[in-house]
Amino acid sequence: MRITTLILDRDGTIIADKHYLADPAGVELLPGAGEALAGLCRAGVRLFVATNQSGIGRGYFGEADYQAVQDRMCELLAQAGASLRATAFCPHAPQENCSCRKPEPGMWGQLAGAHGLDPATTAMAGDKGADVRFGRRAGLALTILVLTGYGREHAELLGLPLPASLPEEGALLLDSPGPDQPHAVCADLGAAARLIERINAGANKA
């Protein structure tokens, strides 16, 4: 397996989850996230974001507010040396029962169709069960639950038998994950990036 594409959740994964964030002044990269993503970019991994933004559908903020937050995040990532190829977002409230709100794989279809993505070389990283199920339903090669944001809470909800502490490298590959469980658990995006780099190094030796 070689990972050439990483799809990322946004809030709680790349930036601090501030609950319906609509003010770009509140955008804060999680510690080490910019550097981790910059390293993947240098290694040739393409980065995309798939994010649920139900605050739009709920009427809490508009698409222009969402875009302002997105632009600020991209600005901070660029300062760290990282760049996103594209972002897909779902603006709908849960009760709209759309096909694009994670865990439904609609945003995968959007990104894959527009950018020629292959599920066999794509990973998904996020802090919620919906991110994990999105990746599994899309048939992606690797799904990662990060323990930032709501990650630890959702690890419990997913029934993951996490040790008191992760291995030194901050990543734990699960032996036999269930259909709604991730393939791996990582302390943060730094650990997720190191895991992807190890997987790709192993593929290069094969």
Secondary structure, 3 states (H helix, E strand, C coil): CCCCEEEECCECCCECCCCCCCCHHHCCECCCHHHHHHHHHHCCCEEEEEEECHHHHCCCCCHHHHHHHHHHHHHHHHHHCCCCCEEEEECCCHHHCCCCCCCCCHHHHHHHHHHCCCHHHEEEEECCHHHHHHHHHCCCCEEEEECCCCHHHHHHHCCCCCCCCCCCCCEEECCCCCCCCCCEEECCHHHHHHHHHHHHHHHHHC
